[in-house]
Amino acid sequence: MKKVAVTVAVLALGLAACNKQEAANNAADTNVENAAVTDTNAANAEVTANADNALNATNATDANAADANAATNNAQ
């Protein structure tokens, strides 16, 4: 009889653990998705900033090279 009572108790706990909690699950899913969006946006912003910095550095190098060429041409 004790075995049956323990088995019933275990089964009841198992069913209780499997009980759907859609609102809590949806909130958890939303939190995960929001965190992923935030991380993606931060990564995109960082990539954009790095690309802008690289482009600015390239433009500065090109401008300096053009100035050097102009100075060389004027000196000749």
mmJSON file of the N, C-alpha and C atoms, coordinates in Angstrom:
{"data_MODEL":{"atom_site":{
"group_PDB":["ATOM","ATOM","ATOM","ATOM","ATOM","ATOM","ATOM","ATOM","ATOM","ATOM","ATOM","ATOM","ATOM","ATOM","ATOM","ATOM","ATOM","ATOM","ATOM","ATOM","ATOM","ATOM","ATOM","ATOM","ATOM","ATOM","ATOM","ATOM","ATOM","ATOM","ATOM","ATOM","ATOM","ATOM","ATOM","ATOM","ATOM","ATOM","ATOM","ATOM","ATOM","ATOM","ATOM","ATOM","ATOM","ATOM","ATOM","ATOM","ATOM","ATOM","ATOM","ATOM","ATOM","ATOM","ATOM","ATOM","ATOM","ATOM","ATOM","ATOM","ATOM","ATOM","ATOM","ATOM","ATOM","ATOM","ATOM","ATOM","ATOM","ATOM","ATOM","ATOM","ATOM","ATOM","ATOM","ATOM","ATOM","ATOM","ATOM","ATOM","ATOM","ATOM","ATOM","ATOM","ATOM","ATOM","ATOM","ATOM","ATOM","ATOM","ATOM","ATOM","ATOM","ATOM","ATOM","ATOM","ATOM","ATOM","ATOM","ATOM","ATOM","ATOM","ATOM","ATOM","ATOM","ATOM","ATOM","ATOM","ATOM","ATOM","ATOM","ATOM","ATOM","ATOM","ATOM","ATOM","ATOM","ATOM","ATOM","ATOM","ATOM","ATOM","ATOM","ATOM","ATOM","ATOM","ATOM","ATOM","ATOM","ATOM","ATOM","ATOM","ATOM","ATOM","ATOM","ATOM","ATOM","ATOM","ATOM","ATOM","ATOM","ATOM","ATOM","ATOM","ATOM","ATOM","ATOM","ATOM","ATOM","ATOM","ATOM","ATOM","ATOM","ATOM","ATOM","ATOM","ATOM","ATOM","ATOM","ATOM","ATOM","ATOM","ATOM","ATOM","ATOM","ATOM","ATOM","ATOM","ATOM","ATOM","ATOM","ATOM","ATOM","ATOM","ATOM","ATOM","ATOM","ATOM","ATOM","ATOM","ATOM","ATOM","ATOM","ATOM","ATOM","ATOM","ATOM","ATOM","ATOM","ATOM","ATOM","ATOM","ATOM","ATOM","ATOM","ATOM","ATOM","ATOM","ATOM","ATOM","ATOM","ATOM","ATOM","ATOM","ATOM","ATOM","ATOM","ATOM","ATOM","ATOM","ATOM","ATOM","ATOM","ATOM","ATOM","ATOM","ATOM","ATOM","ATOM","ATOM","ATOM","ATOM","ATOM","ATOM","ATOM","ATOM","ATOM","ATOM"],
"id":[1,2,3,4,5,6,7,8,9,10,11,12,13,14,15,16,17,18,19,20,21,22,23,24,25,26,27,28,29,30,31,32,33,34,35,36,37,38,39,40,41,42,43,44,45,46,47,48,49,50,51,52,53,54,55,56,57,58,59,60,61,62,63,64,65,66,67,68,69,70,71,72,73,74,75,76,77,78,79,80,81,82,83,84,85,86,87,88,89,90,91,92,93,94,95,96,97,98,99,100,101,102,103,104,105,106,107,108,109,110,111,112,113,114,115,116,117,118,119,120,121,122,123,124,125,126,127,128,129,130,131,132,133,134,135,136,137,138,139,140,141,142,143,144,145,146,147,148,149,150,151,152,153,154,155,156,157,158,159,160,161,162,163,164,165,166,167,168,169,170,171,172,173,174,175,176,177,178,179,180,181,182,183,184,185,186,187,188,189,190,191,192,193,194,195,196,197,198,199,200,201,202,203,204,205,206,207,208,209,210,211,212,213,214,215,216,217,218,219,220,221,222,223,224,225,226,227,228],
"type_symbol":["N","C","C","N","C","C","N","C","C","N","C","C","N","C","C","N","C","C","N","C","C","N","C","C","N","C","C","N","C","C","N","C","C","N","C","C","N","C","C","N","C","C","N","C","C","N","C","C","N","C","C","N","C","C","N","C","C","N","C","C","N","C","C","N","C","C","N","C","C","N","C","C","N","C","C","N","C","C","N","C","C","N","C","C","N","C","C","N","C","C","N","C","C","N","C","C","N","C","C","N","C","C","N","C","C","N","C","C","N","C","C","N","C","C","N","C","C","N","C","C","N","C","C","N","C","C","N","C","C","N","C","C","N","C","C","N","C","C","N","C","C","N","C","C","N","C","C","N","C","C","N","C","C","N","C","C","N","C","C","N","C","C","N","C","C","N","C","C","N","C","C","N","C","C","N","C","C","N","C","C","N","C","C","N","C","C","N","C","C","N","C","C","N","C","C","N","C","C","N","C","C","N","C","C","N","C","C","N","C","C","N","C","C","N","C","C","N","C","C","N","C","C","N","C","C","N","C","C"],
"label_atom_id":["N","CA","C","N","CA","C","N","CA","C","N","CA","C","N","CA","C","N","CA","C","N","CA","C","N","CA","C","N","CA","C","N","CA","C","N","CA","C","N","CA","C","N","CA","C","N","CA","C","N","CA","C","N","CA","C","N","CA","C","N","CA","C","N","CA","C","N","CA","C","N","CA","C","N","CA","C","N","CA","C","N","CA","C","N","CA","C","N","CA","C","N","CA","C","N","CA","C","N","CA","C","N","CA","C","N","CA","C","N","CA","C","N","CA","C","N","CA","C","N","CA","C","N","CA","C","N","CA","C","N","CA","C","N","CA","C","N","CA","C","N","CA","C","N","CA","C","N","CA","C","N","CA","C","N","CA","C","N","CA","C","N","CA","C","N","CA","C","N","CA","C","N","CA","C","N","CA","C","N","CA","C","N","CA","C","N","CA","C","N","CA","C","N","CA","C","N","CA","C","N","CA","C","N","CA","C","N","CA","C","N","CA","C","N","CA","C","N","CA","C","N","CA","C","N","CA","C","N","CA","C","N","CA","C","N","CA","C","N","CA","C","N","CA","C","N","CA","C","N","CA","C","N","CA","C","N","CA","C","N","CA","C","N","CA","C"],
"label_alt_id":[null,null,null,null,null,null,null,null,null,null,null,null,null,null,null,null,null,null,null,null,null,null,null,null,null,null,null,null,null,null,null,null,null,null,null,null,null,null,null,null,null,null,null,null,null,null,null,null,null,null,null,null,null,null,null,null,null,null,null,null,null,null,null,null,null,null,null,null,null,null,null,null,null,null,null,null,null,null,null,null,null,null,null,null,null,null,null,null,null,null,null,null,null,null,null,null,null,null,null,null,null,null,null,null,null,null,null,null,null,null,null,null,null,null,null,null,null,null,null,null,null,null,null,null,null,null,null,null,null,null,null,null,null,null,null,null,null,null,null,null,null,null,null,null,null,null,null,null,null,null,null,null,null,null,null,null,null,null,null,null,null,null,null,null,null,null,null,null,null,null,null,null,null,null,null,null,null,null,null,null,null,null,null,null,null,null,null,null,null,null,null,null,null,null,null,null,null,null,null,null,null,null,null,null,null,null,null,null,null,null,null,null,null,null,null,null,null,null,null,null,null,null,null,null,null,null,null,null],
"label_comp_id":["MET","MET","MET","LYS","LYS","LYS","LYS","LYS","LYS","VAL","VAL","VAL","ALA","ALA","ALA","VAL","VAL","VAL","THR","THR","THR","VAL","VAL","VAL","ALA","ALA","ALA","VAL","VAL","VAL","LEU","LEU","LEU","ALA","ALA","ALA","LEU","LEU","LEU","GLY","GLY","GLY","LEU","LEU","LEU","ALA","ALA","ALA","ALA","ALA","ALA","CYS","CYS","CYS","ASN","ASN","ASN","LYS","LYS","LYS","GLN","GLN","GLN","GLU","GLU","GLU","ALA","ALA","ALA","ALA","ALA","ALA","ASN","ASN","ASN","ASN","ASN","ASN","ALA","ALA","ALA","ALA","ALA","ALA","ASP","ASP","ASP","THR","THR","THR","ASN","ASN","ASN","VAL","VAL","VAL","GLU","GLU","GLU","ASN","ASN","ASN","ALA","ALA","ALA","ALA","ALA","ALA","VAL","VAL","VAL","THR","THR","THR","ASP","ASP","ASP","THR","THR","THR","ASN","ASN","ASN","ALA","ALA","ALA","ALA","ALA","ALA","ASN","ASN","ASN","ALA","ALA","ALA","GLU","GLU","GLU","VAL","VAL","VAL","THR","THR","THR","ALA","ALA","ALA","ASN","ASN","ASN","ALA","ALA","ALA","ASP","ASP","ASP","ASN","ASN","ASN","ALA","ALA","ALA","LEU","LEU","LEU","ASN","ASN","ASN","ALA","ALA","ALA","THR","THR","THR","ASN","ASN","ASN","ALA","ALA","ALA","THR","THR","THR","ASP","ASP","ASP","ALA","ALA","ALA","ASN","ASN","ASN","ALA","ALA","ALA","ALA","ALA","ALA","ASP","ASP","ASP","ALA","ALA","ALA","ASN","ASN","ASN","ALA","ALA","ALA","ALA","ALA","ALA","THR","THR","THR","ASN","ASN","ASN","ASN","ASN","ASN","ALA","ALA","ALA","GLN","GLN","GLN"],
"label_asym_id":["A","A","A","A","A","A","A","A","A","A","A","A","A","A","A","A","A","A","A","A","A","A","A","A","A","A","A","A","A","A","A","A","A","A","A","A","A","A","A","A","A","A","A","A","A","A","A","A","A","A","A","A","A","A","A","A","A","A","A","A","A","A","A","A","A","A","A","A","A","A","A","A","A","A","A","A","A","A","A","A","A","A","A","A","A","A","A","A","A","A","A","A","A","A","A","A","A","A","A","A","A","A","A","A","A","A","A","A","A","A","A","A","A","A","A","A","A","A","A","A","A","A","A","A","A","A","A","A","A","A","A","A","A","A","A","A","A","A","A","A","A","A","A","A","A","A","A","A","A","A","A","A","A","A","A","A","A","A","A","A","A","A","A","A","A","A","A","A","A","A","A","A","A","A","A","A","A","A","A","A","A","A","A","A","A","A","A","A","A","A","A","A","A","A","A","A","A","A","A","A","A","A","A","A","A","A","A","A","A","A","A","A","A","A","A","A","A","A","A","A","A","A","A","A","A","A","A","A"],
"label_entity_id":["1","1","1","1","1","1","1","1","1","1","1","1","1","1","1","1","1","1","1","1","1","1","1","1","1","1","1","1","1","1","1","1","1","1","1","1","1","1","1","1","1","1","1","1","1","1","1","1","1","1","1","1","1","1","1","1","1","1","1","1","1","1","1","1","1","1","1","1","1","1","1","1","1","1","1","1","1","1","1","1","1","1","1","1","1","1","1","1","1","1","1","1","1","1","1","1","1","1","1","1","1","1","1","1","1","1","1","1","1","1","1","1","1","1","1","1","1","1","1","1","1","1","1","1","1","1","1","1","1","1","1","1","1","1","1","1","1","1","1","1","1","1","1","1","1","1","1","1","1","1","1","1","1","1","1","1","1","1","1","1","1","1","1","1","1","1","1","1","1","1","1","1","1","1","1","1","1","1","1","1","1","1","1","1","1","1","1","1","1","1","1","1","1","1","1","1","1","1","1","1","1","1","1","1","1","1","1","1","1","1","1","1","1","1","1","1","1","1","1","1","1","1","1","1","1","1","1","1"],
"label_seq_id":[1,1,1,2,2,2,3,3,3,4,4,4,5,5,5,6,6,6,7,7,7,8,8,8,9,9,9,10,10,10,11,11,11,12,12,12,13,13,13,14,14,14,15,15,15,16,16,16,17,17,17,18,18,18,19,19,19,20,20,20,21,21,21,22,22,22,23,23,23,24,24,24,25,25,25,26,26,26,27,27,27,28,28,28,29,29,29,30,30,30,31,31,31,32,32,32,33,33,33,34,34,34,35,35,35,36,36,36,37,37,37,38,38,38,39,39,39,40,40,40,41,41,41,42,42,42,43,43,43,44,44,44,45,45,45,46,46,46,47,47,47,48,48,48,49,49,49,50,50,50,51,51,51,52,52,52,53,53,53,54,54,54,55,55,55,56,56,56,57,57,57,58,58,58,59,59,59,60,60,60,61,61,61,62,62,62,63,63,63,64,64,64,65,65,65,66,66,66,67,67,67,68,68,68,69,69,69,70,70,70,71,71,71,72,72,72,73,73,73,74,74,74,75,75,75,76,76,76],
"pdbx_PDB_ins_code":[null,null,null,null,null,null,null,null,null,null,null,null,null,null,null,null,null,null,null,null,null,null,null,null,null,null,null,null,null,null,null,null,null,null,null,null,null,null,null,null,null,null,null,null,null,null,null,null,null,null,null,null,null,null,null,null,null,null,null,null,null,null,null,null,null,null,null,null,null,null,null,null,null,null,null,null,null,null,null,null,null,null,null,null,null,null,null,null,null,null,null,null,null,null,null,null,null,null,null,null,null,null,null,null,null,null,null,null,null,null,null,null,null,null,null,null,null,null,null,null,null,null,null,null,null,null,null,null,null,null,null,null,null,null,null,null,null,null,null,null,null,null,null,null,null,null,null,null,null,null,null,null,null,null,null,null,null,null,null,null,null,null,null,null,null,null,null,null,null,null,null,null,null,null,null,null,null,null,null,null,null,null,null,null,null,null,null,null,null,null,null,null,null,null,null,null,null,null,null,null,null,null,null,null,null,null,null,null,null,null,null,null,null,null,null,null,null,null,null,null,null,null,null,null,null,null,null,null],
"Cartn_x":[0.825,0.0,0.87,1.985,2.882,3.462,3.756,4.31,3.331,2.079,1.045,0.918,0.937,0.808,1.991,3.179,4.382,4.321,3.906,3.801,2.794,1.657,0.642,1.18,1.88,2.441,3.47,4.326,5.339,4.675,3.676,2.971,2.272,1.687,1.016,2.015,3.165,4.199,4.712,4.858,5.301,4.313,3.047,2.022,1.979,2.15,2.154,3.326,4.466,5.646,5.464,4.674,4.444,3.292,2.645,1.5,1.932,1.172,1.519,1.344,2.317,2.259,2.579,1.612,1.86,2.267,1.637,1.973,3.422,3.847,5.236,6.204,5.836,6.699,6.79,5.665,5.675,6.519,6.412,7.219,8.702,9.038,10.439,10.943,10.124,10.508,10.707,9.807,9.914,11.191,11.511,12.744,13.973,13.978,15.109,15.199,14.064,14.066,14.515,14.041,14.447,15.938,16.463,17.904,18.687,18.188,18.867,18.838,17.711,17.601,18.551,18.61,19.509,20.958,21.336,22.707,23.014,22.051,22.246,22.389,21.552,21.641,22.976,23.446,24.733,25.867,25.796,26.824,26.792,25.596,25.472,26.03,25.747,26.253,27.775,28.329,29.788,30.428,29.84,30.371,30.284,29.165,29.002,30.017,30.212,31.193,32.599,32.938,34.266,34.44,33.4,33.472,33.617,32.877,32.995,34.4,34.954,36.312,37.328,37.172,38.089,37.966,36.739,36.532,37.121,36.919,37.493,39.016,39.608,41.061,41.554,40.821,41.191,41.078,40.013,39.836,40.94,41.328,42.399,43.716,43.974,45.204,45.205,44.061,43.964,44.184,43.61,43.762,45.218,45.864,47.279,48.142,47.827,48.578,48.374,47.173,46.892,47.643,47.666,48.409,49.894,50.429,51.839,52.158,51.256,51.476,51.421,50.501,50.376,51.619,52.117,53.32,54.516,54.618,55.726,55.639,54.431,54.242,54.544,54.178,54.433,55.91,56.606,58.032,58.846,58.315,59.081,59.009],
"Cartn_y":[-1.19,0.0,1.254,1.197,2.354,2.601,1.509,1.639,2.358,2.012,2.627,4.11,4.437,5.828,6.654,6.087,6.795,6.962,5.928,6.014,7.072,7.114,8.128,9.52,9.671,10.986,11.428,10.524,10.843,11.213,10.459,10.769,12.127,12.424,13.718,14.86,14.688,15.731,15.886,14.763,14.808,15.54,15.276,15.977,17.456,17.766,19.176,19.905,19.228,19.851,20.068,19.236,19.353,20.296,20.816,21.696,22.906,23.221,24.339,25.663,26.488,27.852,28.773,28.905,29.617,31.062,31.747,33.155,33.296,32.46,32.52,32.134,31.106,30.685,31.762,32.396,33.467,34.637,34.978,36.078,35.737,34.498,34.074,34.109,33.633,33.665,35.098,35.982,37.387,37.997,37.665,38.198,37.723,36.47,35.928,36.627,36.792,37.448,38.903,39.601,40.991,41.098,40.177,40.183,39.927,39.026,38.732,39.944,40.631,41.838,42.917,43.074,44.077,43.752,42.484,42.076,42.288,41.96,42.129,43.599,44.442,45.875,46.445,46.003,46.473,46.034,44.801,44.305,45.08,45.35,46.128,47.527,48.149,49.499,49.495,48.464,48.378,48.178,47.304,47.068,48.348,49.042,50.291,51.333,51.461,52.421,52.068,50.785,50.369,50.619,50.373,50.622,52.119,52.926,54.383,54.86,54.327,54.715,54.309,53.116,52.656,53.522,53.865,54.721,56.106,56.649,57.96,57.922,56.863,56.733,56.624,55.878,55.751,57.089,57.816,59.139,60.093,60.036,60.896,60.543,59.257,58.81,59.258,59.13,59.576,61.079,61.82,63.272,63.652,62.959,63.252,62.908,61.822,61.434,62.459,62.954,63.968,65.253,65.627,66.822,66.653,65.468,65.216,65.271,64.704,64.759,66.191,66.966,68.365,69.129,68.9,69.598,69.211,67.925,67.463,68.074,68.123,68.699,70.194,70.892,72.338,72.615,71.723,71.936,71.707,70.975,70.685,71.844],
"Cartn_z":[0.0,0.0,0.0,0.745,0.771,-0.612,-1.326,-2.668,-3.585,-3.476,-4.304,-3.959,-2.678,-2.256,-2.741,-2.63,-3.105,-4.615,-5.324,-6.776,-7.189,-6.542,-6.85,-6.554,-5.446,-5.095,-6.125,-6.548,-7.556,-8.875,-9.276,-10.517,-10.431,-9.292,-9.118,-9.209,-8.587,-8.669,-10.098,-10.783,-12.168,-13.056,-12.862,-13.638,-13.29,-12.029,-11.621,-12.251,-12.343,-12.943,-14.435,-15.072,-16.509,-16.847,-15.834,-16.057,-16.872,-17.908,-18.783,-18.053,-18.216,-17.693,-18.863,-19.736,-20.99,-20.772,-19.833,-19.62,-19.178,-18.247,-17.773,-18.884,-19.656,-20.762,-21.835,-22.134,-23.131,-22.665,-21.391,-20.853,-20.921,-20.594,-20.655,-22.094,-23.026,-24.439,-24.917,-24.509,-24.9,-24.345,-23.098,-22.505,-23.265,-23.667,-24.427,-25.778,-26.435,-27.741,-27.621,-26.599,-26.404,-26.134,-25.351,-25.075,-26.357,-27.184,-28.446,-29.369,-29.422,-30.254,-29.744,-28.423,-27.844,-28.181,-28.052,-28.374,-29.853,-30.705,-32.142,-32.497,-31.901,-32.172,-31.705,-30.555,-30.049,-30.972,-31.444,-32.361,-33.676,-34.177,-35.416,-35.237,-34.106,-33.844,-33.772,-33.152,-33.044,-34.414,-35.221,-36.565,-37.391,-37.286,-38.039,-37.6,-36.293,-35.783,-36.254,-36.217,-36.674,-38.169,-38.942,-40.38,-40.658,-39.912,-40.067,-39.72,-38.634,-38.239,-39.296,-39.843,-40.891,-42.139,-42.495,-43.671,-43.442,-42.254,-41.942,-41.994,-41.498,-41.534,-42.975,-43.786,-45.202,-45.907,-45.619,-46.235,-45.803,-44.537,-44.053,-44.728,-44.896,-45.571,-47.02,-47.682,-49.07,-49.177,-48.249,-48.267,-48.032,-47.088,-46.825,-48.034,-48.699,-49.891,-51.0,-51.154,-52.176,-51.851,-50.567,-50.165,-50.429,-50.152,-50.39,-51.877,-52.668,-54.142,-54.638,-54.122,-54.554,-54.142,-52.954,-52.489,-53.332,-53.688,-54.537,-55.912,-56.464,-57.801,-57.787,-56.761,-56.67,-56.481,-55.81,-55.558,-56.813,-57.755,-58.981,-59.867],
"occupancy":[1.0,1.0,1.0,1.0,1.0,1.0,1.0,1.0,1.0,1.0,1.0,1.0,1.0,1.0,1.0,1.0,1.0,1.0,1.0,1.0,1.0,1.0,1.0,1.0,1.0,1.0,1.0,1.0,1.0,1.0,1.0,1.0,1.0,1.0,1.0,1.0,1.0,1.0,1.0,1.0,1.0,1.0,1.0,1.0,1.0,1.0,1.0,1.0,1.0,1.0,1.0,1.0,1.0,1.0,1.0,1.0,1.0,1.0,1.0,1.0,1.0,1.0,1.0,1.0,1.0,1.0,1.0,1.0,1.0,1.0,1.0,1.0,1.0,1.0,1.0,1.0,1.0,1.0,1.0,1.0,1.0,1.0,1.0,1.0,1.0,1.0,1.0,1.0,1.0,1.0,1.0,1.0,1.0,1.0,1.0,1.0,1.0,1.0,1.0,1.0,1.0,1.0,1.0,1.0,1.0,1.0,1.0,1.0,1.0,1.0,1.0,1.0,1.0,1.0,1.0,1.0,1.0,1.0,1.0,1.0,1.0,1.0,1.0,1.0,1.0,1.0,1.0,1.0,1.0,1.0,1.0,1.0,1.0,1.0,1.0,1.0,1.0,1.0,1.0,1.0,1.0,1.0,1.0,1.0,1.0,1.0,1.0,1.0,1.0,1.0,1.0,1.0,1.0,1.0,1.0,1.0,1.0,1.0,1.0,1.0,1.0,1.0,1.0,1.0,1.0,1.0,1.0,1.0,1.0,1.0,1.0,1.0,1.0,1.0,1.0,1.0,1.0,1.0,1.0,1.0,1.0,1.0,1.0,1.0,1.0,1.0,1.0,1.0,1.0,1.0,1.0,1.0,1.0,1.0,1.0,1.0,1.0,1.0,1.0,1.0,1.0,1.0,1.0,1.0,1.0,1.0,1.0,1.0,1.0,1.0,1.0,1.0,1.0,1.0,1.0,1.0,1.0,1.0,1.0,1.0,1.0,1.0,1.0,1.0,1.0,1.0,1.0,1.0],
"B_iso_or_equiv":[0.0,0.0,0.0,0.0,0.0,0.0,0.0,0.0,0.0,0.0,0.0,0.0,0.0,0.0,0.0,0.0,0.0,0.0,0.0,0.0,0.0,0.0,0.0,0.0,0.0,0.0,0.0,0.0,0.0,0.0,0.0,0.0,0.0,0.0,0.0,0.0,0.0,0.0,0.0,0.0,0.0,0.0,0.0,0.0,0.0,0.0,0.0,0.0,0.0,0.0,0.0,0.0,0.0,0.0,0.0,0.0,0.0,0.0,0.0,0.0,0.0,0.0,0.0,0.0,0.0,0.0,0.0,0.0,0.0,0.0,0.0,0.0,0.0,0.0,0.0,0.0,0.0,0.0,0.0,0.0,0.0,0.0,0.0,0.0,0.0,0.0,0.0,0.0,0.0,0.0,0.0,0.0,0.0,0.0,0.0,0.0,0.0,0.0,0.0,0.0,0.0,0.0,0.0,0.0,0.0,0.0,0.0,0.0,0.0,0.0,0.0,0.0,0.0,0.0,0.0,0.0,0.0,0.0,0.0,0.0,0.0,0.0,0.0,0.0,0.0,0.0,0.0,0.0,0.0,0.0,0.0,0.0,0.0,0.0,0.0,0.0,0.0,0.0,0.0,0.0,0.0,0.0,0.0,0.0,0.0,0.0,0.0,0.0,0.0,0.0,0.0,0.0,0.0,0.0,0.0,0.0,0.0,0.0,0.0,0.0,0.0,0.0,0.0,0.0,0.0,0.0,0.0,0.0,0.0,0.0,0.0,0.0,0.0,0.0,0.0,0.0,0.0,0.0,0.0,0.0,0.0,0.0,0.0,0.0,0.0,0.0,0.0,0.0,0.0,0.0,0.0,0.0,0.0,0.0,0.0,0.0,0.0,0.0,0.0,0.0,0.0,0.0,0.0,0.0,0.0,0.0,0.0,0.0,0.0,0.0,0.0,0.0,0.0,0.0,0.0,0.0,0.0,0.0,0.0,0.0,0.0,0.0,0.0,0.0,0.0,0.0,0.0,0.0],
"pdbx_formal_charge":[null,null,null,null,null,null,null,null,null,null,null,null,null,null,null,null,null,null,null,null,null,null,null,null,null,null,null,null,null,null,null,null,null,null,null,null,null,null,null,null,null,null,null,null,null,null,null,null,null,null,null,null,null,null,null,null,null,null,null,null,null,null,null,null,null,null,null,null,null,null,null,null,null,null,null,null,null,null,null,null,null,null,null,null,null,null,null,null,null,null,null,null,null,null,null,null,null,null,null,null,null,null,null,null,null,null,null,null,null,null,null,null,null,null,null,null,null,null,null,null,null,null,null,null,null,null,null,null,null,null,null,null,null,null,null,null,null,null,null,null,null,null,null,null,null,null,null,null,null,null,null,null,null,null,null,null,null,null,null,null,null,null,null,null,null,null,null,null,null,null,null,null,null,null,null,null,null,null,null,null,null,null,null,null,null,null,null,null,null,null,null,null,null,null,null,null,null,null,null,null,null,null,null,null,null,null,null,null,null,null,null,null,null,null,null,null,null,null,null,null,null,null,null,null,null,null,null,null],
"auth_seq_id":[1,1,1,2,2,2,3,3,3,4,4,4,5,5,5,6,6,6,7,7,7,8,8,8,9,9,9,10,10,10,11,11,11,12,12,12,13,13,13,14,14,14,15,15,15,16,16,16,17,17,17,18,18,18,19,19,19,20,20,20,21,21,21,22,22,22,23,23,23,24,24,24,25,25,25,26,26,26,27,27,27,28,28,28,29,29,29,30,30,30,31,31,31,32,32,32,33,33,33,34,34,34,35,35,35,36,36,36,37,37,37,38,38,38,39,39,39,40,40,40,41,41,41,42,42,42,43,43,43,44,44,44,45,45,45,46,46,46,47,47,47,48,48,48,49,49,49,50,50,50,51,51,51,52,52,52,53,53,53,54,54,54,55,55,55,56,56,56,57,57,57,58,58,58,59,59,59,60,60,60,61,61,61,62,62,62,63,63,63,64,64,64,65,65,65,66,66,66,67,67,67,68,68,68,69,69,69,70,70,70,71,71,71,72,72,72,73,73,73,74,74,74,75,75,75,76,76,76],
"auth_comp_id":["MET","MET","MET","LYS","LYS","LYS","LYS","LYS","LYS","VAL","VAL","VAL","ALA","ALA","ALA","VAL","VAL","VAL","THR","THR","THR","VAL","VAL","VAL","ALA","ALA","ALA","VAL","VAL","VAL","LEU","LEU","LEU","ALA","ALA","ALA","LEU","LEU","LEU","GLY","GLY","GLY","LEU","LEU","LEU","ALA","ALA","ALA","ALA","ALA","ALA","CYS","CYS","CYS","ASN","ASN","ASN","LYS","LYS","LYS","GLN","GLN","GLN","GLU","GLU","GLU","ALA","ALA","ALA","ALA","ALA","ALA","ASN","ASN","ASN","ASN","ASN","ASN","ALA","ALA","ALA","ALA","ALA","ALA","ASP","ASP","ASP","THR","THR","THR","ASN","ASN","ASN","VAL","VAL","VAL","GLU","GLU","GLU","ASN","ASN","ASN","ALA","ALA","ALA","ALA","ALA","ALA","VAL","VAL","VAL","THR","THR","THR","ASP","ASP","ASP","THR","THR","THR","ASN","ASN","ASN","ALA","ALA","ALA","ALA","ALA","ALA","ASN","ASN","ASN","ALA","ALA","ALA","GLU","GLU","GLU","VAL","VAL","VAL","THR","THR","THR","ALA","ALA","ALA","ASN","ASN","ASN","ALA","ALA","ALA","ASP","ASP","ASP","ASN","ASN","ASN","ALA","ALA","ALA","LEU","LEU","LEU","ASN","ASN","ASN","ALA","ALA","ALA","THR","THR","THR","ASN","ASN","ASN","ALA","ALA","ALA","THR","THR","THR","ASP","ASP","ASP","ALA","ALA","ALA","ASN","ASN","ASN","ALA","ALA","ALA","ALA","ALA","ALA","ASP","ASP","ASP","ALA","ALA","ALA","ASN","ASN","ASN","ALA","ALA","ALA","ALA","ALA","ALA","THR","THR","THR","ASN","ASN","ASN","ASN","ASN","ASN","ALA","ALA","ALA","GLN","GLN","GLN"],
"auth_asym_id":["A","A","A","A","A","A","A","A","A","A","A","A","A","A","A","A","A","A","A","A","A","A","A","A","A","A","A","A","A","A","A","A","A","A","A","A","A","A","A","A","A","A","A","A","A","A","A","A","A","A","A","A","A","A","A","A","A","A","A","A","A","A","A","A","A","A","A","A","A","A","A","A","A","A","A","A","A","A","A","A","A","A","A","A","A","A","A","A","A","A","A","A","A","A","A","A","A","A","A","A","A","A","A","A","A","A","A","A","A","A","A","A","A","A","A","A","A","A","A","A","A","A","A","A","A","A","A","A","A","A","A","A","A","A","A","A","A","A","A","A","A","A","A","A","A","A","A","A","A","A","A","A","A","A","A","A","A","A","A","A","A","A","A","A","A","A","A","A","A","A","A","A","A","A","A","A","A","A","A","A","A","A","A","A","A","A","A","A","A","A","A","A","A","A","A","A","A","A","A","A","A","A","A","A","A","A","A","A","A","A","A","A","A","A","A","A","A","A","A","A","A","A","A","A","A","A","A","A"],
"auth_atom_id":["N","CA","C","N","CA","C","N","CA","C","N","CA","C","N","CA","C","N","CA","C","N","CA","C","N","CA","C","N","CA","C","N","CA","C","N","CA","C","N","CA","C","N","CA","C","N","CA","C","N","CA","C","N","CA","C","N","CA","C","N","CA","C","N","CA","C","N","CA","C","N","CA","C","N","CA","C","N","CA","C","N","CA","C","N","CA","C","N","CA","C","N","CA","C","N","CA","C","N","CA","C","N","CA","C","N","CA","C","N","CA","C","N","CA","C","N","CA","C","N","CA","C","N","CA","C","N","CA","C","N","CA","C","N","CA","C","N","CA","C","N","CA","C","N","CA","C","N","CA","C","N","CA","C","N","CA","C","N","CA","C","N","CA","C","N","CA","C","N","CA","C","N","CA","C","N","CA","C","N","CA","C","N","CA","C","N","CA","C","N","CA","C","N","CA","C","N","CA","C","N","CA","C","N","CA","C","N","CA","C","N","CA","C","N","CA","C","N","CA","C","N","CA","C","N","CA","C","N","CA","C","N","CA","C","N","CA","C","N","CA","C","N","CA","C","N","CA","C","N","CA","C","N","CA","C","N","CA","C","N","CA","C","N","CA","C"],
"pdbx_PDB_model_num":[1,1,1,1,1,1,1,1,1,1,1,1,1,1,1,1,1,1,1,1,1,1,1,1,1,1,1,1,1,1,1,1,1,1,1,1,1,1,1,1,1,1,1,1,1,1,1,1,1,1,1,1,1,1,1,1,1,1,1,1,1,1,1,1,1,1,1,1,1,1,1,1,1,1,1,1,1,1,1,1,1,1,1,1,1,1,1,1,1,1,1,1,1,1,1,1,1,1,1,1,1,1,1,1,1,1,1,1,1,1,1,1,1,1,1,1,1,1,1,1,1,1,1,1,1,1,1,1,1,1,1,1,1,1,1,1,1,1,1,1,1,1,1,1,1,1,1,1,1,1,1,1,1,1,1,1,1,1,1,1,1,1,1,1,1,1,1,1,1,1,1,1,1,1,1,1,1,1,1,1,1,1,1,1,1,1,1,1,1,1,1,1,1,1,1,1,1,1,1,1,1,1,1,1,1,1,1,1,1,1,1,1,1,1,1,1,1,1,1,1,1,1,1,1,1,1,1,1]
}}}
